[in-house]
Amino acid sequence: MSYEEALALLRKYNSEPFHLCHALTVSKVMRRMADSLGYGEEADFWAIVGLLHDIDFEQWPEQHCVKCVELLRDGGADERLIHAVVCHGFGICTDVAPEHEMEKVLFACDELTGLIGACAKMRPSGSITDMDLKSLKKKYKSKGFAAGCSREVIAQGAQLLGWELDDLLLRTLEAMKPDEAAIASEMEAM
């Protein structure tokens, strides 16, 4: 499946700007993580997994990580992609555990990208480009801030990867920064 085919499949089931923006953000983070972790030859696949990880959430939130199997198979996805998408809901809505490092990165970064995006909205600049780890950690520790972003899932993701929490926070923040403007442009074009 090409990235363009994956984007068309995503848009078949998703139209809300929030969901599309989240999919694009996670996709770009996954691509950058693949490159930084030595999986550059698989960067396209990592990006496609990130793009499609919530394909079922907008229309079938109560069947999240279950309905996606049917949608992805019908869309021509292979079993490796389907497994990666399903296991990002490990312990939340599925008992399928992440196995590959890519799957663990997706599990760890999904919630965190939402938290970082919420932090950006609170900044005078409205951007993540001038955000540092200290600012992010302050918001992370504030349980009332972006309460829908599970700190437990983020911490579990760091643990699955064998990373310190600060390392996960910083890597994800730095992976998001270069693509902020590109995501905004893509959203305007949709």
Buried (B, 14 or more C-beta within 10 A) or exposed (E): BEBEEBBEBBEEBBEEEEBBBBBBBBBBBBBBBBBBBEBEEBBBBBBBBBBBBBBBBBBBEEBBBBBBBEBBEEBEBEEEBBBBBBBBBBEBBBEBEBEBBBBBBBBBBBBBBBBBBBBBEEBEEEBBEEBEBEBBBEBBEEEEBBEEBBBEBBBBBBBBBEBEBEEBBBBBBBBBBEBBEEBEEBEEEE
